[in-house]
Amino acid sequence: MSEQSLRQEDRQQHQAGTPAHVDAGDAGYSKSLKARHVNMIAIGGAIGTGLFLGAGGRLKDAGPSLALAYAVCGVFAFLVVRALGELVLHRPSSGAFVSYAREFLGEKGAFVAGWMYFLNWATTGIADITAVATYTHYWGMFTEIPQWVIALIALAVVLTVNLISVKIFGELEFWFAIIKVGALVVFMAIGIFLLVTREQVAGGSTGPSLITEHGGVFPHGVLPMLLVIQGVVFAYASVELVGVAAGETENPEKIMPKAINSIMWRVGLFYVGSVVLLSMLLPSGSYSGDESPFVTVLSKIGVPAAGGVMNLVVLTAAMSSLNSGLYSTGRILRSMAMSGSAPRFTGAMSRTHVPYGGILLTSFFCVLGVGLNYVMPSKAFEIVLNFAAIGILSTWAMIMLCHLLFWRRAQAGQISRPGYRLPGSPYTEIVTLGFLASVLVLMWADGGASRLTVMALPAILAVLVIGWYAARSRMKDPS
């Protein structure tokens, strides 16, 4: 079916008052992602740079209470992706929540959802290439290479790979996830072995006593744990990627529920479990934001090569996240371009069914991040992390809002809910929206770059308003 006929059918159904909705941006994709790809994309989305790099600095600030922060944020991340999963079974779409925002909120909602998601991944991409450069500097042979040069090389490699085909993307994410999960399993096995055998790490004893003897679960009080929550939210930033992948998946009705349901126990095992282990292997003050906490531990157990191997793994995780960001924004921007709310070139599709226009636009902004690494390499990660958190919060809020409106239509008998549902509606959505709003308050309370980011919200809103009026004239079906 052509894109023009898709739009015509969509308008006819809308006028007839039927619940069906067709997104013109879904045309042209190949259904190349299989069950193993989607399952590992779901795992990879829940395990990324935020755990491998960000956990070190947060452990130092919040101590073992970081495990509690990961657990709480993990529950809400699961609720968000569970809501998205129900919407996916209602109607799989490569435009994901942007397409659902268009269906339930109109083109204005889609415009806001899409560009805030772009803000999320454009800044996350900068964080990823910054992380790659940071990891690479772990090895002495690369310390003389400027951080911005390494960041540029990383972006060029991932961009080239991402432009090939969705099948290649799926294969890469499959193996990236295998490496990440395998490394975490090995690390946890080593950590458990060290605890059981009472081996020393860095000349000190291991075990629960490390927690009780260094201030307990809250060594610096409860406030530091609350203040790191915005960074913890960033750690779960890619969980919604599984919803975007649904549009290029074989049999999403069978694959998606299994992939989404598995996220919850993975969060508990890998995030919460890892932080608890780290807290019992070294005092929380021994960790640093400049180095992965896993590298810190492995480097101190007398096997220097172990730290190097783990550093290679976390570098892979950052490359995986960047790869995912280019993939998802390419699809989201194409969905927007087909309605006129994004530049026309972002709707371009290659012969291999890759929306290369949107991918190139995201890459351009990542290049600006390379410049940020040149100007202030020590602050680049912190600055973009906060803006990425704003994008994540707005994306998750939009997903829950779309689901709330979806639930209301179902209650009114206008549409039917699939068997796979978000439990507790509508209270689940309301509580989650309240949690997301509280994260903004915590960002303000944190001061520094976090407060500046919150203060930038009016400017972001102004840009969205200006962008809407600038694009409105070319909208094909404006709300």
N, C-alpha and C positions, 0 to 999 in steps of 0.2 A: 504494500500500500504506500502511495506517495505521501510526502509531507503535506502537500496541499490538501489531499483528500482526507488525511488525518485531522487537519484543522477544521475542514468542512464538517466532518462527522462529529467532532467535538462540539461545534456550535449548534448543530442540529439536535444533539442530545441535550445540550444545555437549555435550548429553547423548549424542548419537549418536557422538561422537568424530570428526566430520567437521571438516575444516579451515576451512570457510566461516565467516565472521563478518559479522554485519549490525549496524550501529550505528543505533539509533533516532534519534540526533541528525542523521542524514543526510537524513531525510524533510523534504519541504516546500520544498527549494531549487529554484530554476530554473537550468537549464544555459545561462546567458546569456553566459559568458565564451568568447570565440573565440580562435583561435590567436594573432592579433596582440596581443590583450590579455595573454595568458599570457606571450608572449615579452617584451613590454615590462615586465610585472610582474617577470619574472626579472631583467631588466636593472636596473630601478629598485630591486629588492631588494638588488642588489650595489653600488649607487651611492647613497649617502645622506649624512646629516648628518655621519657619522663622517669622511668624506673632505673634504667641503666646509668644515666648521668645525673639526673636531678635528685635521686634518693640520697646521694652523699651529703650534699649541703643541707637537705631537710632533716636528715638524721642528726646532724650536728646541731641544728637549731631546735628541733622539737624532741630529740631523743627517741626512746622506744615508743612514745605515744604516736609516732608517725604511722605505726601499724593500725592504730584506731582510725586515723584520718583516711588511710587507704581503704579501710573496711567500709566506712560510712560513705565516702565518695563512690566506692565501687558499687554499693547497693543502688545509688541513684543513677550511676552510669548504666547499670543493668536495666533499670526501669525505663530509661530513655531508649535503649536499643530494643527492649521488648515492645515498647509502643511503636517504634519504627517498624519492627517486625510485623506487627498486626497490619500496619498500613501497607507494607510490602505485599502481604498476602491478599489484601484488598485489591491492590493494583501494582504489580512490579513495574518499576520505572528507573531508568538510569539517571533521571533528574531527581530521584529520591524525594527528600523533604521539600525541595524547591517545587517539584511537580505537585506535591500534596498541598503545599501552601497556596499554589495557584488554584487548586480545586476547592479548597475550603476557605481561603482568605482573599482570593482574587489576585490580580497581577501585582498589586502593591505589596501584598504579603510575600509573593514569590521574589519580587525585586529585593526586598530587605533580606529575606532568608539567603538568597543567592550571594549577594555582595558581602554579607557578614561572614558567610562561609568562606568566601574568597579571602577576606581579611584573615580568617583563621589560618588557612593553609598557606597563604603568602608569607605570613609571619612565622608559622611553624616551619616552613621550608627554610627560612633564614636560620631558625634555631637548629634545624637539622644539619645544615652545612657548617654552622658554627661548631656543632658537636663533633662532626667529622674531623674538622681541623684540630679541635681540642684533643680528640683521641689520637690522631696521627702524631701530634707533638709528644705523645708518651714515649715514642721511640727516638732515641738520640739522633739517629741519622736524618730525622726530619725537623729537628728543632730550629735549624737555620732557615728553613723555608717559611716565609711570612704566612700568617694564618689565612689571609685573604686569598692567596694563591691556591692553597689546598682547597679552600671552599669553592673556588671557581672550577677547579678540576673535578671535584665531586659533583657539582651541578651539571657540568658538561656530560659526564659519564651517564648519570641517571636520566638526563633529558634524552640522550641518544637512544638508550634502551627503551624508554617509555614510548617513543614514537614508532616503534616497530609494529607491535600488534597487541591486542588484549590477551592473546594466548601466551605470549612471551611474558607479559606482566604477571599473569596468573602463575606461571611456572616460577618466575623469580620470587614472587611473594611466598609461594609454597616452600621453596628452599630457604628463603630468608627466615621464615617462621620456624622451620625445622631446626635451623642453627640456633635461633634464640631460645626456643623451648629446650632443645638438647643441652645447651650451655647452662641454663638455669637448673635443669634437673641434675646435671653433673655437679654444679656448685652446691646445691642443697644436699646432695649425697656426701660431698666432702665436708660440708659444715656439720651435718649430723654425725659423721664419723669422728670429727674433731671433738664434738661434745660428748659422745659416748665414751671415747677413749681418754677423755680429759687431757687431750694434748694442749700444749701452750701455744698461743699466737702472739708474736712480738714479745715474747718473754713473760706474758701474763696468763693467768688462768682463764678458762672459758666456762660458760654456764650461766644460769639465771642470776648468780651472784653479781655478775657484771651490771645487771640492771639495778638490783637492790642497793649495791654499794656505790653507785654513781648517781644518786638522786631519784631512783625509782623510775616509774613509767613516765612521769612528768618532771624531769630534772630541772627544767626552767619554768615550770608552771603550766597552766592550761592554755594561756594566751598564745605562746609560740606554736602550739599544735593547731590552734584555730587559724593562725595567720599563714600557715603553709598550705592551707586547703586550696587556695587558688592555683598553686603549683601542682598539687595533687590532681586537681581537675584536669590540668594540662596532660598529666600522665595517661589519662583515659581518652585523650582527644580523638583517637582513631576508631573508637568502637562503632561509630556510625558508618564506617566505610563498608561494612557488610551490606548495608541497605542500598548503597550506590551500586555495588557489584551485582545486586539482584537483577538489574536490567539486562545483564549479559550472562545470565546463568541458566543452565538447563534445569528444568523442573524446580523452580524456586519454592513451590508449595511444599515440596518434600525436604529440600535442603535447608532452607532458612530456619525453621524452628529448631532443628538439631544444632545448627551452628550457633544460634543466639543463646539457647539454653545452656550451652557449654561455657559461656563467658563467665557466669557467676562463680562456678567452682574454680575456674582458672584464676580469677581475681583473688579469691581466698587463698589459693595455694601459692601462686607466684608472687603476688604483691605483699599480702599480709605475712605469709610464711617466710618470704625472703627477709623482710624487715626484722621479724622476730629473731631469725637466725643471725643476721648481721649484728643485732643488739647483744647477742650472747657470745659473739666471737671477739668483739673489740668494744671498748667504751665508745659511746656515741660521739664523744669529743674527738676521737681519732679520725673521723671521716671528714671529707672536704668536698666542697662543691666543684673543685678543680679536677677531681678524679672520680671515676666510677667506684662506688663502695665495694663492688666485687673485685675490682683490680686491687684496691687497698688491702683486702683480706688475703687474696692469693699471693700478693707480693711479699707478705709478711710471714708466710708459713715455710719459708726456706726453699721455695721452688720458683726462682725468678721468671722462668719461662711461662709459668702458669698465669702470671699477671699479663704477660704479652699476648697469650692466647685469648684470655677473656677480653682484653682490650680490642683485639681483632673482632671478637663477637659483637661487642657493643658498637663498634664502628659499623658493622653490618646492619645493626638495628637502626642506626641513624640513616643509613642509605635506604633501608626498607621504608622508613617513614617518609622520606623525601619522595621516593618512588610512588608511594600511595597518595601523597598529596597532589602530585602532578596528575595522576590517574583520575582522582575524584573531582578536582576542579575542572578538568577538561570536560567531563560529563555534565557537571552542574552548569558551567558557562554555556555549553551547547544548548541545554534545555532553555536557558534564558535567552540566548540569541535567537532561537526560533520564534520567540514572542516579541522580540525587539527590545528587551530590557538589558541586553549586553551587546557589545560591538559586533557587527555582522560577521567579521572574520573569525570570531570565536565559535561560530557555528560550522566552520569548515570541517569536512570529514575526508580522511585519506582513503586510498584504495584498499588499505588493510583495515578499514572501519575504525580508525583512531581519530577522535576529535582534536586534531593537532593545534587548532587555533587557540583554544582555551589553555592547552598545555603550554604553549609558547608565551601566552600572556602571564601566566603564573611564574614561569621561568624568568621573565623579564624583571619581575619584582624581586625574585630571589637574587638576581644580579645586583639589585640595589642593596641587598643584604651583604653581598660580597664587599660593597663599598663601606658598609657599616663595620664589617670586620677589619677593614683597612684603617678607618678613622679611630675606632675605639674597640679593639679586640677584646679587652677585659670586661666590657659591659654589654657586648652585643647580645649574648644569650639572655641576660636578665631583662633587657629592654623588650626584645621581641616576645619573650615568654609571657609578659603581661598583656600585650596586645593580642596574642594568640588566645589567652584565657578569655578575653572579652568576646572574641569570635566564637569560641567554643560555647560559652554561656548562652549567647544569642541563638546559636544553632540548636542546642539542646532545648532551649525554651520554645523555639519555633516548632520543634518536633512534638513537644508535649501539648502545645496550644493546638496544633493541627489534629492531634489525636483527640483532644477534648471536644473539638467541633465535630470530628468524625463520630465520636460517641453520641453526641447530641442528635446528629442526623439519624443514627441508628435507633435511638430512643424514640424519635419521631416517626420511625417506620419508613424513612426515605431510602435507607441502604441497609444491607445485612452485614453483620460482623462475621468474620471468619471464625473457625473453631479455635484458632490460636490467638489468644487475647491477652491484653495487659490486665492483670488482676487489680481489683479495687477501684475501677473507674467509677466516678470522676475524681475521687479523693486522692488517688495516686498522682494524677496529673497536678492537682492543686498543691499538694505537699511538695512535689518535685519543683514546681515553679517557685514556691516559697524558699526552698533550699538554694536555688540558683540566685535568687534575689539576695539572700543572706551572704553569698560569696562576694557579691559586689560590695556589700557593707564591710566585709572583712578586708577586702582589697583597699578600701578607703582607710580603714583603721591601721593597716600595715604601714602607711606612709610611703615616702620615697617614690620609686618608680611605679609602684602599684597605685598610689593615690593619684599620681600624674595621669595614669592610664584612665582611671575613672573620671578625672576632670576633663579628659579628652572626649568623653562621650558626647557632649553637645556638639563638638566639632564634627565627630563622625556622623551624628544625626543630620547636621547641616549639609554635609557632603551627600548623604543619601537623598535628602530632599532636593538638592540641586540636580543630582543625577537623575532622579525620577522625572522632574520637569523637562530636563534636557532630552530624555529618552522617550517621553510620553508620545511625542508626535509620530514616532515610528512604531509604536505598539500596534500589534495586529488585533489584539482583543483586550484593550486596557480596561481595568476595573473602575 
